[in-house]
Amino acid sequence: MYGYGLGYGYGFGYGIDPMYLMLVVASLALGLVTQSYINSTYRKWSKVRSDGDTGAAVARRMLDALGCSQVGIKSVAGTLTDHYDPRDNNLYLSEANRSGGSVASVAVACHEAGHAAQRAQGYAMMRVRSALVPVVNFTQQAWMLVFLAGVFLNVSGLTTLAIALFAFSVVFQLVTLPVEFDASRRAVAYIEQSGMSDTQVRGARQVLTAAALTYVAAALTSILQLLYLLFQTRGRDRD
């Protein structure tokens, strides 16, 4: 969450606005529930051995099958820090998923391979998300400064601009959803075609569905915050 809520001169009253407090609590609860779910699902299926070798090996076969043989696979520190970096065209897999041979390892590794396939095949929503990255990097840093300037200087135009800047983050979160869903769809499709058992396919689907919920939660939190900002701005304008 972005940390504002002391609305001096902005119609929030002195202290913490109850509506904002409700937003913070709801967002934290949503984040904790989704994170707990993905952790428990990942742990469950990390104990089930895959028929398809290690995560890195299956991802390598998936990449080659999809015409992405130029994509590299490298290690990254941490747990569930796996990602695909289009800048150097490499998959970065945490050690547990790179060398691990569980259903969860394979699911995560193939999901990241799905992102590489999206880039290679020119998947439209991934292109949109990539184009938004530099814009969002700027707006995420700028919107709060502009917002606070609008509050303390009592300039409604600045607060409106701040909300517009924040809206780019919401758009980015929404664009991210189809990108993540599609990468998971590609991963499950490959795992299924590779001849793994129905149980392992189901496990991979559960792991990736749990991971997708974290993106849904992030998008929902951003939308709620945007609505809150719009509501407060409209209330101030009426005053």
C-alpha contacts under 8 A as a table, 3 or more apart, distances in Angstrom:
res1	aa1	res2	aa2	distance
1	M	24	V	7.20
1	M	27	S	7.67
4	Y	7	G	7.91
5	G	12	F	7.70
5	G	15	G	7.75
5	G	16	I	5.63
5	G	17	D	6.35
5	G	20	Y	6.49
6	L	12	F	7.21
6	L	13	G	7.91
6	L	14	Y	6.74
6	L	15	G	5.59
6	L	16	I	5.59
6	L	17	D	7.34
7	G	10	Y	5.14
7	G	11	G	6.55
7	G	12	F	4.66
7	G	13	G	6.08
7	G	14	Y	6.48
7	G	15	G	7.27
7	G	16	I	7.57
7	G	17	D	7.62
7	G	151	V	7.55
8	Y	11	G	7.29
8	Y	12	F	6.83
8	Y	13	G	6.44
8	Y	14	Y	6.02
8	Y	151	V	7.35
8	Y	152	F	7.53
9	G	12	F	7.43
9	G	13	G	7.41
9	G	151	V	6.59
9	G	152	F	7.11
9	G	154	N	7.29
10	Y	13	G	7.43
10	Y	151	V	5.83
10	Y	154	N	7.60
10	Y	236	R	6.66
11	G	232	Q	7.32
11	G	235	G	7.45
11	G	236	R	5.79
12	F	15	G	7.95
12	F	16	I	7.60
12	F	17	D	5.60
12	F	232	Q	7.64
13	G	16	I	7.63
13	G	17	D	6.79
14	Y	17	D	7.85
16	I	20	Y	7.17
16	I	21	L	6.80
17	D	20	Y	5.22
17	D	21	L	6.24
18	P	21	L	4.91
18	P	22	M	6.18
19	M	22	M	5.10
19	M	23	L	6.30
20	Y	23	L	4.90
20	Y	24	V	6.22
20	Y	228	Y	7.57
21	L	24	V	5.08
21	L	25	V	6.20
22	M	25	V	5.14
22	M	26	A	6.00
23	L	26	A	5.16
23	L	27	S	6.00
23	L	224	L	7.35
23	L	225	Q	7.34
24	V	27	S	5.16
24	V	28	L	6.07
25	V	28	L	5.19
25	V	29	A	6.06
26	A	29	A	5.13
26	A	30	L	6.05
27	S	30	L	5.08
27	S	31	G	6.08
27	S	221	T	5.78
28	L	31	G	5.08
28	L	32	L	6.08
29	A	32	L	5.15
29	A	33	V	6.10
30	L	33	V	5.26
30	L	34	T	6.20
30	L	217	A	6.41
31	G	34	T	5.35
31	G	35	Q	5.98
31	G	214	T	7.29
31	G	217	A	6.53
31	G	218	A	7.69
32	L	35	Q	5.15
32	L	36	S	5.92
33	V	36	S	5.16
33	V	37	Y	6.14
34	T	37	Y	5.03
34	T	38	I	6.25
34	T	210	A	7.42
34	T	213	L	6.29
34	T	214	T	5.68
34	T	217	A	7.23
35	Q	38	I	5.28
35	Q	39	N	6.11
35	Q	214	T	6.78
36	S	39	N	5.16
36	S	40	S	6.11
37	Y	40	S	5.27
37	Y	41	T	6.03
37	Y	210	A	6.44
38	I	41	T	5.10
38	I	42	Y	5.87
38	I	207	V	6.97
38	I	210	A	4.85
38	I	211	A	5.76
38	I	214	T	7.97
39	N	42	Y	5.14
39	N	43	R	6.07
40	S	43	R	5.11
40	S	44	K	6.12
41	T	44	K	5.13
41	T	45	W	6.39
41	T	206	Q	7.14
41	T	207	V	5.87
41	T	210	A	6.99
42	Y	45	W	5.42
42	Y	46	S	5.87
42	Y	104	A	5.90
42	Y	207	V	5.85
43	R	46	S	5.08
43	R	47	K	6.68
43	R	104	A	7.96
44	K	47	K	5.81
44	K	48	V	7.38
45	W	48	V	5.13
45	W	102	S	6.80
45	W	103	V	5.63
45	W	104	A	5.12
45	W	203	G	6.26
45	W	204	A	7.87
45	W	207	V	7.45
46	S	49	R	7.44
46	S	102	S	5.01
46	S	103	V	6.05
46	S	104	A	4.91
46	S	105	S	6.67
47	K	102	S	6.40
47	K	103	V	7.90
48	V	102	S	5.45
48	V	103	V	5.89
48	V	104	A	7.91
49	R	101	G	6.03
49	R	102	S	4.39
49	R	103	V	5.98
50	S	53	D	6.44
50	S	54	T	7.83
50	S	101	G	5.69
50	S	102	S	4.81
50	S	103	V	4.84
50	S	106	V	7.41
50	S	196	M	7.71
50	S	200	Q	6.87
51	D	196	M	5.97
51	D	197	S	7.83
52	G	57	A	7.98
52	G	58	V	6.23
52	G	101	G	7.54
52	G	106	V	7.72
52	G	194	S	7.78
52	G	196	M	6.91
53	D	57	A	6.17
53	D	58	V	6.40
53	D	101	G	5.42
54	T	57	A	5.16
54	T	58	V	6.26
54	T	97	N	7.50
54	T	98	R	6.58
54	T	99	S	5.40
54	T	100	G	5.21
54	T	101	G	3.99
54	T	102	S	7.17
54	T	105	S	7.15
54	T	106	V	6.59
55	G	58	V	5.37
55	G	59	A	6.01
55	G	97	N	5.40
55	G	98	R	5.05
55	G	99	S	6.26
55	G	100	G	6.10
55	G	101	G	5.99
55	G	102	S	7.58
55	G	105	S	4.99
55	G	106	V	4.11
55	G	107	A	7.52
55	G	108	V	7.55
55	G	109	A	5.29
55	G	110	C	7.36
56	A	59	A	5.07
56	A	60	R	5.96
56	A	73	I	7.15
56	A	93	L	7.74
56	A	97	N	7.24
56	A	98	R	4.69
56	A	99	S	6.43
56	A	106	V	7.56
56	A	109	A	6.44
57	A	60	R	5.05
57	A	61	R	6.36
58	V	61	R	5.12
58	V	62	M	6.15
58	V	106	V	6.53
58	V	109	A	7.68
58	V	110	C	7.10
59	A	62	M	4.96
59	A	63	L	6.05
59	A	106	V	7.26
59	A	109	A	5.62
59	A	110	C	4.99
59	A	113	A	5.92
60	R	63	L	5.14
60	R	64	D	6.21
60	R	69	S	7.78
60	R	73	I	7.76
61	R	64	D	5.14
61	R	65	A	6.04
62	M	65	A	5.07
62	M	66	L	6.20
62	M	110	C	7.10
62	M	113	A	6.99
62	M	190	Y	6.83
63	L	66	L	5.20
63	L	67	G	6.29
63	L	68	C	4.75
63	L	69	S	5.79
63	L	71	V	7.31
63	L	113	A	6.13
63	L	116	A	7.73
63	L	117	A	7.16
64	D	67	G	5.20
64	D	68	C	5.33
64	D	69	S	4.62
65	A	68	C	7.42
66	L	117	A	6.62
67	G	117	A	7.89
67	G	120	A	7.99
68	C	71	V	5.68
68	C	116	A	7.23
68	C	117	A	6.58
68	C	120	A	6.88
69	S	72	G	7.86
70	Q	89	N	7.94
71	V	89	N	5.46
71	V	90	N	5.38
71	V	91	L	7.21
71	V	116	A	7.34
72	G	89	N	6.70
72	G	90	N	4.53
72	G	91	L	6.09
73	I	90	N	5.54
73	I	91	L	4.68
73	I	92	Y	5.99
73	I	93	L	7.21
74	K	90	N	6.82
74	K	91	L	6.06
74	K	92	Y	4.87
74	K	93	L	6.23
75	S	92	Y	5.30
75	S	93	L	5.02
75	S	94	S	5.72
75	S	95	E	6.26
75	S	98	R	7.05
76	V	81	T	7.02
76	V	82	D	7.10
76	V	92	Y	5.51
76	V	93	L	5.55
76	V	94	S	4.93
76	V	95	E	6.95
77	A	81	T	7.17
77	A	94	S	5.76
77	A	95	E	7.08
78	G	81	T	5.74
78	G	94	S	6.06
78	G	95	E	7.79
79	T	82	D	7.84
79	T	94	S	6.02
79	T	95	E	7.91
79	T	96	A	7.46
80	L	94	S	6.36
81	T	93	L	7.08
81	T	94	S	5.98
82	D	91	L	7.60
82	D	92	Y	5.44
82	D	93	L	4.52
82	D	94	S	5.56
82	D	108	V	7.50
82	D	109	A	7.60
82	D	112	E	7.33
83	H	91	L	6.06
83	H	92	Y	5.33
83	H	93	L	6.68
83	H	112	E	5.87
84	Y	89	N	7.26
84	Y	90	N	5.95
84	Y	91	L	4.45
84	Y	92	Y	5.98
84	Y	112	E	5.55
84	Y	113	A	7.45
84	Y	115	H	6.49
84	Y	116	A	6.69
85	D	88	D	6.07
85	D	89	N	5.67
85	D	90	N	5.61
85	D	91	L	6.41
85	D	92	Y	7.48
86	P	89	N	4.57
86	P	90	N	6.89
86	P	116	A	7.40
86	P	119	R	7.46
89	N	116	A	7.32
91	L	112	E	6.46
91	L	113	A	6.99
91	L	116	A	7.75
93	L	97	N	6.06
93	L	98	R	5.29
93	L	109	A	6.81
94	S	97	N	5.45
94	S	98	R	5.91
95	E	98	R	5.00
95	E	99	S	5.91
95	E	100	G	7.34
96	A	99	S	5.85
96	A	100	G	5.02
96	A	105	S	6.89
97	N	100	G	5.02
97	N	101	G	7.53
97	N	102	S	7.99
97	N	104	A	7.56
97	N	105	S	4.16
97	N	106	V	6.92
97	N	108	V	6.99
97	N	109	A	6.51
98	R	105	S	7.06
98	R	109	A	7.17
100	G	105	S	5.88
101	G	105	S	6.18
101	G	106	V	6.88
102	S	105	S	5.09
102	S	106	V	6.35
103	V	106	V	5.28
103	V	107	A	6.12
103	V	200	Q	6.11
103	V	203	G	6.51
103	V	204	A	6.02
104	A	107	A	5.07
104	A	108	V	6.20
104	A	203	G	7.35
104	A	204	A	6.16
104	A	207	V	6.36
105	S	108	V	5.41
105	S	109	A	6.12
106	V	109	A	5.17
106	V	110	C	5.95
106	V	204	A	7.58
107	A	110	C	5.30
107	A	111	H	6.11
107	A	187	A	6.72
107	A	188	V	7.37
107	A	191	I	7.87
107	A	204	A	4.95
107	A	205	R	7.64
107	A	207	V	6.95
107	A	208	L	6.84
108	V	111	H	5.06
108	V	112	E	6.50
108	V	207	V	7.84
108	V	208	L	7.20
109	A	112	E	5.32
109	A	113	A	6.34
110	C	113	A	4.76
110	C	114	G	6.08
110	C	184	S	7.91
110	C	187	A	4.88
110	C	188	V	7.93
110	C	190	Y	7.98
110	C	191	I	7.94
111	H	114	G	4.92
111	H	115	H	6.74
111	H	183	A	5.39
111	H	184	S	5.16
111	H	186	R	7.24
111	H	187	A	4.99
111	H	208	L	7.74
112	E	115	H	5.16
112	E	116	A	6.69
112	E	183	A	7.13
113	A	116	A	5.05
113	A	117	A	6.30
113	A	183	A	7.75
113	A	187	A	7.41
114	G	117	A	5.00
114	G	118	Q	6.22
114	G	182	D	7.70
114	G	183	A	4.42
114	G	184	S	6.89
114	G	186	R	5.59
114	G	187	A	5.86
115	H	118	Q	4.95
115	H	119	R	6.45
115	H	179	V	7.86
115	H	180	E	7.99
115	H	183	A	5.46
116	A	119	R	5.23
116	A	120	A	6.26
117	A	120	A	5.00
117	A	121	Q	5.99
118	Q	121	Q	5.23
118	Q	122	G	5.94
118	Q	123	Y	4.91
118	Q	126	M	6.86
118	Q	183	A	7.40
119	R	122	G	5.11
119	R	123	Y	6.15
119	R	126	M	6.94
119	R	127	R	7.65
120	A	123	Y	7.87
122	G	126	M	7.62
122	G	127	R	7.00
123	Y	126	M	5.56
123	Y	127	R	6.51
124	A	127	R	5.15
124	A	128	V	6.36
125	M	128	V	4.96
125	M	129	R	6.15
125	M	175	V	6.63
125	M	176	T	7.91
125	M	178	P	7.09
125	M	179	V	6.11
126	M	129	R	5.00
126	M	130	S	6.06
126	M	176	T	7.90
126	M	179	V	5.90
127	R	130	S	5.10
127	R	131	A	6.16
128	V	131	A	5.12
128	V	132	L	6.29
128	V	175	V	7.50
129	R	132	L	5.06
129	R	133	V	6.39
129	R	172	F	6.54
129	R	175	V	6.21
129	R	176	T	6.63
130	S	133	V	5.33
131	A	134	P	6.96
131	A	135	V	7.65
132	L	135	V	5.20
132	L	136	V	5.96
132	L	172	F	6.71
133	V	136	V	5.23
133	V	137	N	6.03
133	V	172	F	7.95
134	P	137	N	5.04
134	P	138	F	6.43
135	V	138	F	5.34
135	V	139	T	6.22
135	V	168	F	7.74
136	V	139	T	4.93
136	V	140	Q	5.75
136	V	168	F	6.14
136	V	169	S	5.92
136	V	172	F	7.36
137	N	140	Q	5.58
137	N	141	Q	6.70
138	F	141	Q	5.42
138	F	142	A	6.15
139	T	142	A	4.91
139	T	143	W	5.57
139	T	165	L	5.31
139	T	166	F	6.47
139	T	168	F	7.07
139	T	169	S	7.53
140	Q	143	W	5.92
140	Q	144	M	7.66
140	Q	165	L	7.56
140	Q	166	F	6.69
140	Q	169	S	6.93
141	Q	144	M	6.96
141	Q	145	L	7.65
142	A	145	L	5.47
142	A	146	V	6.26
142	A	162	A	7.79
142	A	165	L	7.58
143	W	146	V	5.19
143	W	147	F	5.97
143	W	161	L	7.85
143	W	162	A	4.62
143	W	163	I	7.07
143	W	165	L	5.46
143	W	166	F	5.80
144	M	147	F	4.86
144	M	148	L	6.05
144	M	162	A	6.73
145	L	148	L	5.27
145	L	149	A	6.16
146	V	149	A	5.08
146	V	150	G	6.21
146	V	158	L	6.04
146	V	159	T	6.75
146	V	161	L	7.34
146	V	162	A	5.38
147	F	150	G	5.08
147	F	151	V	6.28
147	F	158	L	6.32
147	F	159	T	4.83
147	F	161	L	7.74
147	F	162	A	4.98
147	F	163	I	7.55
148	L	151	V	4.96
148	L	152	F	6.13
148	L	159	T	7.74
149	A	152	F	5.40
149	A	153	L	5.75
149	A	154	N	7.83
149	A	155	V	7.76
149	A	158	L	6.97
149	A	159	T	7.80
150	G	153	L	5.31
150	G	154	N	5.36
150	G	155	V	4.70
150	G	156	S	6.09
150	G	157	G	7.22
150	G	158	L	4.66
150	G	159	T	4.90
151	V	154	N	5.03
151	V	155	V	6.77
151	V	156	S	7.84
151	V	159	T	6.94
152	F	155	V	7.97
155	V	158	L	5.64
155	V	159	T	6.92
156	S	159	T	5.20
156	S	160	T	6.19
156	S	237	D	7.95
157	G	160	T	5.11
157	G	161	L	6.18
158	L	161	L	4.96
158	L	162	A	6.10
159	T	162	A	4.92
159	T	163	I	6.28
159	T	233	T	7.62
160	T	163	I	5.19
160	T	164	A	6.30
160	T	233	T	7.61
161	L	164	A	5.00
161	L	165	L	6.20
162	A	165	L	5.04
162	A	166	F	6.17
163	I	166	F	4.94
163	I	167	A	6.08
163	I	226	L	7.22
163	I	229	L	6.84
163	I	230	L	7.42
164	A	167	A	5.03
164	A	168	F	7.03
165	L	168	F	5.65
165	L	169	S	7.65
166	F	169	S	5.47
166	F	170	V	6.96
166	F	226	L	7.36
167	A	170	V	5.02
167	A	171	V	6.26
167	A	226	L	6.83
168	F	171	V	5.01
168	F	172	F	6.10
169	S	172	F	4.98
169	S	173	Q	6.21
169	S	222	S	7.45
170	V	173	Q	5.09
170	V	174	L	6.25
170	V	219	A	6.62
170	V	222	S	5.55
170	V	223	I	6.19
170	V	226	L	7.66
171	V	174	L	5.09
171	V	175	V	6.11
172	F	175	V	5.11
172	F	176	T	6.07
173	Q	176	T	5.06
173	Q	177	L	6.70
173	Q	215	Y	7.46
173	Q	218	A	7.08
173	Q	219	A	5.07
173	Q	222	S	7.68
174	L	177	L	5.48
174	L	178	P	7.77
174	L	219	A	6.08
175	V	178	P	6.24
175	V	179	V	6.90
176	T	179	V	5.14
176	T	180	E	6.17
176	T	215	Y	7.60
177	L	180	E	5.31
177	L	181	F	6.10
177	L	212	A	7.77
177	L	215	Y	6.49
177	L	216	V	6.94
178	P	181	F	4.97
178	P	182	D	5.85
179	V	182	D	5.31
179	V	183	A	6.28
180	E	183	A	5.17
180	E	184	S	6.29
180	E	212	A	6.77
181	F	184	S	5.19
181	F	185	R	6.15
181	F	212	A	6.81
182	D	185	R	4.90
182	D	186	R	6.20
183	A	186	R	5.17
183	A	187	A	6.22
184	S	187	A	4.95
184	S	188	V	6.15
184	S	205	R	7.89
184	S	208	L	6.10
184	S	209	T	7.96
185	R	188	V	5.31
185	R	189	A	6.08
186	R	189	A	5.12
186	R	190	Y	6.21
187	A	190	Y	5.28
187	A	191	I	6.18
188	V	191	I	5.05
188	V	192	E	6.02
188	V	201	V	6.79
188	V	204	A	6.67
188	V	205	R	6.27
189	A	192	E	5.18
189	A	193	Q	6.16
190	Y	193	Q	5.00
190	Y	194	S	5.98
191	I	194	S	5.11
191	I	195	G	7.08
191	I	196	M	6.46
191	I	201	V	6.51
192	E	195	G	5.87
192	E	196	M	6.01
192	E	197	S	7.80
192	E	198	D	7.80
192	E	201	V	5.92
193	Q	196	M	7.59
196	M	200	Q	6.24
196	M	201	V	6.59
197	S	200	Q	5.28
197	S	201	V	6.29
198	D	201	V	5.04
198	D	202	R	6.05
199	T	202	R	5.08
199	T	203	G	6.16
200	Q	203	G	4.88
200	Q	204	A	6.15
201	V	204	A	5.14
201	V	205	R	6.20
202	R	205	R	5.08
202	R	206	Q	6.21
203	G	206	Q	5.06
203	G	207	V	6.25
204	A	207	V	5.18
204	A	208	L	6.25
205	R	208	L	5.26
205	R	209	T	5.96
206	Q	209	T	5.07
206	Q	210	A	6.12
207	V	210	A	5.26
207	V	211	A	6.33
208	L	211	A	4.95
208	L	212	A	6.09
209	T	212	A	5.02
209	T	213	L	6.43
210	A	213	L	5.28
210	A	214	T	7.19
211	A	214	T	5.61
211	A	215	Y	7.38
212	A	215	Y	5.37
212	A	216	V	6.49
213	L	216	V	4.84
213	L	217	A	6.04
214	T	217	A	5.06
214	T	218	A	6.21
215	Y	218	A	5.03
215	Y	219	A	6.15
216	V	219	A	5.14
216	V	220	L	6.10
217	A	220	L	5.09
217	A	221	T	6.09
218	A	221	T	5.14
218	A	222	S	6.26
219	A	222	S	5.16
219	A	223	I	6.20
220	L	223	I	5.07
220	L	224	L	6.16
221	T	224	L	5.16
221	T	225	Q	6.24
222	S	225	Q	5.14
222	S	226	L	6.16
223	I	226	L	5.07
223	I	227	L	6.17
224	L	227	L	5.11
224	L	228	Y	6.13
225	Q	228	Y	4.94
225	Q	229	L	6.23
226	L	229	L	5.13
226	L	230	L	6.20
227	L	230	L	5.07
227	L	231	F	6.01
228	Y	231	F	5.08
228	Y	232	Q	6.16
229	L	232	Q	5.22
229	L	233	T	6.08
230	L	233	T	5.12
230	L	234	R	6.10
231	F	234	R	5.24
231	F	235	G	6.16
232	Q	235	G	5.02
232	Q	236	R	6.17
233	T	236	R	5.11
233	T	237	D	6.19
234	R	237	D	5.05
234	R	238	R	6.29
235	G	238	R	5.21
235	G	239	D	6.44
236	R	239	D	5.02
